[in-house]
Amino acid sequence: MVSNCANPKCAKPLHYLRDGRIFVFDVQDSIATSTGKRTRRVEHFWLCGACSQTMAMHQSTDGVHLVLRPQTRLRAEMSMAGTAMAS
């Protein structure tokens, strides 16, 4: 059950779904059952309104991670480039 923002630096409590964004991932367990099959489960993550403006959740082969949204990453790179040129 989701109870807080998935951003560990925020951890705002979840009170209303209208604020923020829910992410749902189909996750495969790392430990196999006695029959040798790996079970799957659905995991839910929530980012509060403020965090969801600049971040998203991303699933890769090594798990689910918090990442910068593409628009935010581009703005940050442009800002760093502008700072480097001004130096």
N, C-alpha and C positions, 0 to 999 in steps of 0.2 A: 504494500500500500504506500502511495506517495503522501508524504506529510510535509516536506520542505522543498525549497528550491534546490535543484541539482547542483548549483554552483556552490562549492564548499565555502567560498569567501562570503557568500550571502546567507544562505540557509533560511531565507524568509519562510515563515509557516504558511502552508496552503490553507486558505479559508474559502476562496471562491475560484471556480474554474474560469470565470470570465476574465480574470487578470492573469496574463501569461500564456504559456503554450505547453501542451502535453506532447510528449514524444513516446511512441510505442515501438518496441523492438522485439523481434523474434530471436531469442538467444538460445544457443545450444550449450548444454551443460558440458563442462570440461571432464567430468568423471563419467565413465561408461557404467551402465547397469550390469547386473550379473549375466545378462544375455549378450553383452558386448555392444549393445546399442546405446547411443547417447540420446538422452531425452532433451526435449525442447520446451521452452517456457516463454511466456510473454512478459516483458518487463516494461514498466511505465516510468517515465521521468518527467518532471515538471520544472520549467524555468519561469520565475516570476516575470511580471511585465517589464521591469527595468532590465533584467538580465537577458530576456528574450529579444530585446532590441539589438543587442550586440553579439549574442552567442547562440549556439545551437548545439544539439547533441548529434554525434556521429558514431556509427557502428563500423568497426573494422574487425579484422581477424583476431585481434587481441582484446576485444571488448568494446564497451560503449564509453565515449569520451566527450568532454566538453570542448568545443572549438569555437573560434571566432567566426561569425557569419561572413560570407564573401565580401559584402559591401563594406563591412567594418574593417576587414583585413586590407582592402584596397585603400580606404581612407587613411589607415595607419601607415601604410607604405608610402602614400603620397605625402603625408605629413613629415615622415622621416626624410624623404628625398628633398623636400623643401627646406628642412632644417639643415641638411648637409650642404645644399647649394648656398645657403645664406652664410655659411661659415667661411 
